[in-house]
Amino acid sequence: MTLRYNLLDDPLIRARLVADGQPKSFSLPALFVALANDEVRDFPALRPHQRHPWHAFLVQLAAMAMHRADREEVFDTESAWKEALLGLTPDDPDGAAWCLISPHDRPAFMQAPVPGGRVDGWTDDSPSPDSIDVLVTSKNHDLKQERIRLSKADDWIYGLVSLQTQAPFPGAGNYGIARMNGGSSSRPGLGVVLCKGFGNRWKRDVAIAVQHRQELLKLGYKERDGIELLWLIPWDGEKAFSFSQLDPFFIEICRRVRLIEIPAGIRALRTTTKGPRISKDEAKARKGNTGDLWTPVHAVEGKSLGVSASGFNYKRLAELAYGSEFKKPPAQIIGTTEIAGQIELVAQSIAGGQSTTDGYHERRIPISPTVRRLLLDRQTNRLASVAKERVYAVGQLAFLLRNSILVLLDGGKTRNNPRDIPESLSKKAAYLAAAFEELEDARFFSALNNEIESDQPETEHLNWLLSMVSSAETILKRAFAAGPQCGEQRYRAQAAALSRFHAGLRSTKTLPALAEYYRQQSTNKELAHEHP
């Protein structure tokens, strides 16, 4: 078998340029040069759930190549990058470890050598790159598999990187990665994005990796000559490595896969393993705390963030952005040089589930100038306080709206025990009220930024509360169509729902600021009548 599809020499990676959006294909060394010059806008073949693992792979790879070469700045020529990357694979000077296809007893890109080179009995059920990618749902609902029929080499490159560096544990013989807290968790990515091309973020995170290397060594990694690319070492499906054998930026593989080429194109062969590639006991003890540059770690429990089906909703992201429950990863921390230009916080992850995944989640929130300054100065108390207060306010109004809709659906009855209300009505009320939180979720961070930036934050906050009241009342009135529709019962139900809603707004138990506002409004009206 000859070597095919060499990432170091062949322009296999399709991209679009920042300057004019035109397509251009790169080898891996050429891509690094283009990224350093911020010439790359995006990668058209890269699927959304592959964005973070691809970015992380490029950063880790560059950081390790630079470390081997005792260099702190990125290389500026293709030849220098090629030499540095070959330096990571000294036993394969012909570039076999960078080829998609090579003899099975030798390493291939993201594919460990097979002892003896025999793949008899391996499963041949992967005719397309997305068929080896991360399992999305057991019923194939979220993201249909085997859609990429006319695949190119980079489709396979992205599929391999995604599988090998972010796969969970879907079942026996298919172990997940070590960089997550348990087999049903996920490898989230949180970081600051400078709103320019793809390369600007890559160059920033490479510099962060270089700066944090010594800190990561405290986690028990090997300082020099640690294992960097786990696909270089033969794997019989049993042998596992200790974290103490690894480089801090190691690029792992978690599955035994080998690509082959037939007249119809590339296919993947797969087989199961008797254990994970990295010590199961050590990974379990670390609970995902592996020093990943983009993964938050719980400040008390020491476990990495796991993302559920709710993704990065406003509650979770407010805590991750401004709270103290999780220790922020290096890539999320704003540096002293990032004081100008537009920047965002990006959060990306596939949600973990039991033997499935619960969809892909990505969210970007703008970081306003004052927020940036407060984060830079580590003065996050104000941010955390405002965010927490706003999360509470949304929750209180959402609760009031649900209860008001429930009164509507129940026909406006007065019940001594709310538990007597049928569960079916409670579920329907929650469904009808869900639109409110969805609306507030979408504008949560832009509205928060407005308050932080305002010269009159109290006024800005009150206006936000009143705008939420307006949205909630609109949704309540829209729900009238789902309530009783006949005669007197219809009017009684609607009047009771509105009465419940307005009474809640004026109760200090809901939101004191709103209650005070409405009290003052009533007082002003009374004074106006007394003194026309």
Sequence and secondary structure as in RCSB ss.txt:
>XXXX:A:sequence
MTLRYNLLDDPLIRARLVADGQPKSFSLPALFVALANDEVRDFPALRPHQRHPWHAFLVQLAAMAMHRADREEVF
DTESAWKEALLGLTPDDPDGAAWCLISPHDRPAFMQAPVPGGRVDGWTDDSPSPDSIDVLVTSKNHDLKQERIRL
SKADDWIYGLVSLQTQAPFPGAGNYGIARMNGGSSSRPGLGVVLCKGFGNRWKRDVAIAVQHRQELLKLGYKERD
GIELLWLIPWDGEKAFSFSQLDPFFIEICRRVRLIEIPAGIRALRTTTKGPRISKDEAKARKGNTGDLWTPVHAV
EGKSLGVSASGFNYKRLAELAYGSEFKKPPAQIIGTTEIAGQIELVAQSIAGGQSTTDGYHERRIPISPTVRRLL
LDRQTNRLASVAKERVYAVGQLAFLLRNSILVLLDGGKTRNNPRDIPESLSKKAAYLAAAFEELEDARFFSALNN
EIESDQPETEHLNWLLSMVSSAETILKRAFAAGPQCGEQRYRAQAAALSRFHAGLRSTKTLPALAEYYRQQSTNK
ELAHEHP
>XXXX:A:secstr
   EEETTTS  EEEEETTT  EEEE HHHHHHHHHTT EEE TT  GGGHHHHHHHHHHHHHHHHHHTT SS  
 SHHHHHHHHHHT TT TTSGGGEEE  TTS BTTB   GGG  TT EEEE SGGGTS    TTS SS SS   S
  HHHHHHHHHHHHHH    BTTB   SSSSSTTS   EEEEEESS HHHHHHHHHHHHHHHHHHHGGGS  SSS
 EEEGGGS   SS  B GGGEEEEEE   SEEEEEEETTEEEEEEE  SS SB HHHHHHHTT S  TT  EETT
T  B    TT S HHHHHHHHH SSEE  GGGS  TT  SS EEEEEEEEEE SSSEEEEEEEEEEE HHHHHHH
HTT  HHHHHHHHHHHHHHHHHHHHHHHHHHHHHTTT   S GGGS HHHHHHHHHHHHHHHHHHHHHHHHHHHH
HHH S HHHHHHHHHHHHHHHHHHHHHHGGGGS  SHHHHHHHHHHHHHHHHHHHT TTT HHHHHHHHHHHHHH
HHHHH  
